């Protein structure tokens, strides 16, 4: 009031010395204030108004954090007709006439934007200092709200400025009861609808309503759809809880289209490549390891574990992978041996991997260059401890070794030493394979053979010769050579000898049990033949396998006797080689030594029962059963 008084009188009130003059002017001013319509707007009052308005605008915009600097500060001419009394009254209105385009003015504490004709703008954006502000139906500035304009959606902040290149957490447009969602507003201020946006190095996806998507997202061009029924390896991505697309990393989650509240839904490991695309099929280098991911409709993109088989029907087709072995499964590994026959379709292929799974981390990588003891596929689902586990060899490239048509195969019978006898198992076909300089036998299902195997038929005797072989106990599996002591299930020990090398002169075959004389001891199919009921006993043995028997005298250590003596026990003559002056052979006509120290059968006087070499440790090689899977043992 003092300022108005000063300006009106053009003199400081304190400087008015004449009391009557002062009183008169004050009275006149009061009358002028009561009679607004009769007052003339003079230039002095116009100047006062201009100063007052600028002072108010400056303070107002400071409170608004300088976000809405008014064009009025740059204007030099504003035409207005107001009453002095209106300035003195609270809640009075300000009216603008002939204003420039986009001219802002505060009225009743709210901002309005006027065109050059003095009319207020409505439902549009007005500019100020490089920012755009929206005025609504009544022309009033809109703050902290959604704005629909020309079919697009915007958001204005607390100062009324349109948000650009920035985020807003708020309820969806015209749905204040809904949960708050994240929205992004582009450089034009438009809401990102059905868009893929790159923001600070990360990729974000938004649906048709502008909502930022998390979880599975399928984007084809500019069309973005959430929760697709299946994964498309080229267009499906995964966004974490921040909305950022996952790249070069793992996620453990449910498959797409799974309801958020489905507590029983299974979760799987997925790997998102550097492009954000879902890894499918075999991946050779995922953080330094190889993995296999589903590319079948039922397990697309899921990390596969356990037994994983891949098939390829022709050269132009992709390898299709799936886990084999499950509940009530009868899957066998031999199904996935590559067909190498002449009538096989060109380009067909098959492969089996074993992917060890650690449930605490994304570690289901392909095993390589190692042994793995596990259940066969048909028993793998339940992991039944009552079912046998077998040892399998995994090559350097991760492929499980399964004999195929290119491998030399043979037929054998499995035996196990129990109660001092060789208990016969089943017949099976197998192949011989060298691993780390050791020889192993594998059956048709890729299971390593253990214990004793009698080879009854060989397709290539130069690789696998017919006879008895030994592959160690339950914790070994390599083909044994030389002297071996094997215990039965009672803990009783039995001695064997298996060839140490292939020798065409002597007939020795590496790994094959010796039949005949070896180091002056007598063996049958590798088993030491020794006197049982007496100190000395005779043995009639077809060493050469030609039906002709040779006669030996052995003691209880299995040593072959070769002197023309009377072999006694407690003074009784058991075998008399002296009376007839028996001559023991030192070599046969073929210069072989297997029948060394043998004699003609009728030249000995025998007073005891002879030994049947097959009865010492019964071994039957003429009974062939069917359907075998050898028991596993740990390779060294």
Rosetta blueprint (number, residue, H / E / L):
1 X L
2 X H
3 X H
4 X H
5 X H
6 X H
7 X H
8 X H
9 X H
10 X L
11 X L
12 X L
13 X H
14 X H
15 X H
16 X L
17 X L
18 X L
19 X H
20 X H
21 X H
22 X H
23 X H
24 X H
25 X H
26 X H
27 X H
28 X H
29 X H
30 X H
31 X H
32 X H
33 X H
34 X H
35 X L
36 X H
37 X H
38 X H
39 X L
40 X L
41 X L
42 X L
43 X H
44 X H
45 X H
46 X H
47 X H
48 X H
49 X H
50 X H
51 X H
52 X H
53 X H
54 X H
55 X H
56 X H
57 X H
58 X H
59 X H
60 X H
61 X H
62 X H
63 X H
64 X L
65 X L
66 X L
67 X L
68 X L
69 X L
70 X L
71 X H
72 X H
73 X H
74 X L
75 X L
76 X L
77 X L
78 X L
79 X E
80 X L
81 X L
82 X L
83 X L
84 X H
85 X H
86 X H
87 X H
88 X H
89 X L
90 X L
91 X L
92 X L
93 X L
94 X L
95 X L
96 X L
97 X E
98 X L
99 X L
100 X L
101 X L
102 X L
103 X E
104 X E
105 X E
106 X E
107 X E
108 X L
109 X L
110 X E
111 X E
112 X E
113 X E
114 X E
115 X L
116 X L
117 X L
118 X L
119 X L
120 X E
121 X L
122 X L
123 X L
124 X E
125 X E
126 X E
127 X E
128 X E
129 X L
130 X L
131 X E
132 X E
133 X E
134 X E
135 X E
136 X L
137 X L
138 X L
139 X L
140 X E
141 X E
142 X L
143 X L
144 X L
145 X E
146 X E
147 X E
148 X E
149 X E
150 X L
151 X L
152 X E
153 X E
154 X E
155 X E
156 X E
157 X L
158 X L
159 X L
160 X L
161 X E
162 X E
163 X L
164 X L
165 X L
166 X E
167 X E
168 X E
169 X E
170 X E
171 X L
172 X L
173 X L
174 X L
175 X L
176 X L
177 X L
178 X L
179 X L
180 X L
181 X E
182 X E
183 X E
184 X E
185 X E
186 X L
187 X L
188 X L
189 X L
190 X L
191 X E
192 X L
193 X L
194 X L
195 X E
196 X E
197 X E
198 X E
199 X E
200 X L
201 X L
202 X E
203 X E
204 X E
205 X E
206 X E
207 X L
208 X L
209 X L
210 X L
211 X L
212 X E
213 X L
214 X L
215 X E
216 X E
217 X E
218 X E
219 X E
220 X E
221 X L
222 X L
223 X E
224 X E
225 X E
226 X E
227 X L
228 X L
229 X L
230 X L
231 X L
232 X L
233 X L
234 X L
235 X L
236 X E
237 X E
238 X E
239 X E
240 X L
241 X L
242 X L
243 X L
244 X L
245 X E
246 X L
247 X L
248 X L
249 X E
250 X E
251 X E
252 X E
253 X E
254 X E
255 X L
256 X L
257 X L
258 X L
259 X L
260 X L
261 X L
262 X L
263 X L
264 X L
265 X L
266 X L
267 X E
268 X E
269 X E
270 X E
271 X E
272 X E
273 X L
274 X L
275 X L
276 X L
277 X L
278 X E
279 X L
280 X L
281 X E
282 X E
283 X E
284 X E
285 X E
286 X E
287 X L
288 X L
289 X E
290 X E
291 X E
292 X E
293 X E
294 X L
295 X L
296 X L
297 X L
298 X L
299 X L
300 X L
301 X L
302 X L
303 X E
304 X L
305 X L
306 X E
307 X E
308 X E
309 X E
310 X E
311 X E
312 X E
313 X L
314 X L
315 X L
316 X L
317 X L
318 X L
319 X L
320 X E
321 X E
322 X E
323 X E
324 X L
325 X L
326 X L
327 X L
328 X L
329 X L
330 X L
331 X L
332 X L
333 X H
334 X H
335 X H
336 X H
337 X L
338 X L
339 X L
340 X L
341 X L
342 X L
343 X L
344 X L
345 X L
346 X L
347 X L
348 X L
349 X E
350 X E
351 X E
352 X E
353 X E
354 X E
355 X E
356 X L
357 X L
358 X E
359 X L
360 X L
361 X L
362 X L
363 X E
364 X L
365 X L
366 X E
367 X L
368 X L
369 X L
370 X E
371 X E
372 X E
373 X E
374 X E
375 X E
376 X L
377 X H
378 X H
379 X H
380 X H
381 X L
382 X L
383 X L
384 X L
385 X L
386 X L
387 X L
388 X L
389 X E
390 X E
391 X E
392 X E
393 X E
394 X E
395 X L
396 X L
397 X L
398 X L
399 X E
400 X E
401 X L
402 X L
403 X L
404 X L
405 X L
406 X L
407 X L
408 X L
409 X E
410 X E
411 X E
412 X E
413 X E
414 X E
415 X E
416 X E
417 X E
418 X E
419 X L
420 X L
421 X E
422 X E
423 X E
424 X E
425 X E
426 X E
427 X E
428 X E
429 X E
430 X E
431 X E
432 X E
433 X E
434 X E
435 X E
436 X L
437 X L
438 X E
439 X E
440 X E
441 X E
442 X E
443 X E
444 X L
445 X L
446 X L
447 X L
448 X E
449 X L
450 X L
451 X L
452 X E
453 X E
454 X E
455 X E
456 X E
457 X E
458 X E
459 X L
460 X L
461 X L
462 X L
463 X L
464 X L
465 X L
466 X L
467 X E
468 X E
469 X E
470 X E
471 X L
472 X L
473 X L
474 X L
475 X L
476 X L
477 X L
478 X L
479 X L
480 X L
481 X L
482 X E
483 X E
484 X E
485 X E
486 X E
487 X E
488 X L
489 X L
490 X L
491 X L
492 X L
493 X E
494 X E
495 X E
496 X E
497 X E
498 X E
499 X L
500 X L
501 X L
502 X L
503 X E
504 X L
505 X L
506 X L
507 X L
508 X E
509 X L
510 X L
511 X L
512 X E
513 X E
514 X L
515 X L
516 X E
517 X E
518 X E
519 X L
520 X L
521 X E
522 X E
523 X E
524 X E
525 X L
526 X L
527 X E
528 X E
529 X L
530 X L
531 X L
532 X L
533 X L
534 X L
535 X L
536 X E
537 X E
538 X E
539 X E
540 X E
541 X E
542 X L
543 X L
544 X L
545 X L
546 X L
547 X L
548 X L
549 X L
550 X E
551 X E
552 X E
553 X E
554 X E
555 X E
556 X L
557 X L
558 X L
559 X E
560 X E
561 X L
562 X L
563 X L
564 X L
565 X L
566 X E
567 X E
568 X E
569 X E
570 X L
571 X L
572 X E
573 X E
574 X E
575 X E
576 X E
577 X L
578 X L
579 X L
580 X L
581 X L
582 X L
583 X L
584 X L
585 X L
586 X L
587 X L
588 X L
589 X L
590 X L
591 X L
592 X L
593 X L
594 X L
595 X L
596 X L
597 X L
598 X L
599 X E
600 X L
601 X H
602 X H
603 X H
604 X L
605 X E
606 X E
607 X L
608 X L
609 X L
610 X L
611 X E
612 X L
613 X H
614 X H
615 X H
616 X H
617 X L
618 X L
619 X L
620 X L
621 X L
622 X L
623 X L
624 X L
625 X L
626 X L
627 X L
628 X L
629 X L
630 X L
631 X L
632 X L
633 X L
634 X L
635 X L
636 X L
